[in-house]
Amino acid sequence: MDIDLVKAIFATYVVGVSLIRLLDDNEYFRLTAMKKVWGRSRGLMLHFLSQVVVPMLFALVFFCRGIMSVATF
């Protein structure tokens, strides 16, 4: 298996776990700290961007790289 596909699967896992933790009723330390520092809406937005969107972009990039490397064989 190509290393980029492994990275993409891991990044997808991180996105899934982050979304589940974000939608959970219990707030986690990082989210609470960000909400205290930045306010509720900005804290949620920054947490979502840093914990969900960035890993999702990495997953997309690594999936594309992995598929292209497998397709060139």
Buried (B, 14 or more C-beta within 10 A) or exposed (E): EBEBBEBBBBBBEBBBEBBEBBEEEEEEEBBEEBBEEBEEEEBBBBBBEEBBEBBBEBBEBBBEBBBEEEEEE
